[in-house]
């Protein structure tokens, strides 16, 4: 088992994100997961990301608050414990349109070069 306490999570900068504070909960560390990493993204009101895509899929799980996910001009609001998978190369935009912080788990496979 690889244990990592929340107080040991390190911040990271996610490309093309704004008004967001990311913490790496698992991954990119010795004895950590070998297939994917897990982040906690905390989006301030008005925060978000995109529009952009990645060459690998990702999973979003909203823990607290709400996040609007926009794909092909279709908007979907995720609330607490809602989740979605964004397929590889799918262009998405996410926006926190509320006055509360949105806390979201993000699960992403490692890039091929890691």
Secondary structure, DSSP 8 states (H G I E B T S, - for coil): -----GGG-EEE--TTEEEEEEEEEE-SSTTS-SSEEEEEEEEEEEEEEEEE--SS-EEEEEEES-EEEEETTEEEEE-TT-EEEE-TT--EEEE--SSS-EEEEEEEE--TT-
